[in-house]
Amino acid sequence: MIEPIEMTMSGTNTITSAASVIIWQTETTGSLTNFIIDAVQMIESKASTRIDQTEMVIN
């Protein structure tokens, strides 16, 4: 059960760092930046929810 948590976290970190690069490159286009930030935050909250649910199953 531990492996899926690690995969979720590393996947989220990869997406977050990729989005950070895109945000840095597209700072002039604010609407795109905001869209990416919203998407990353949504992915991060889903990942943390999944981890919480998995921890409850383990415990």
Sequence and secondary structure as in RCSB ss.txt:
>XXXX:A:sequence
MIEPIEMTMSGTNTITSAASVIIWQTETTGSLTNFIIDAVQMIESKASTRIDQTEMVIN
>XXXX:A:secstr
 HHHHHHHHHHHHHHHHHHHHHHHHTTT HHHHHHHHHHHHHHHHHHHHHHHHHHHHH 
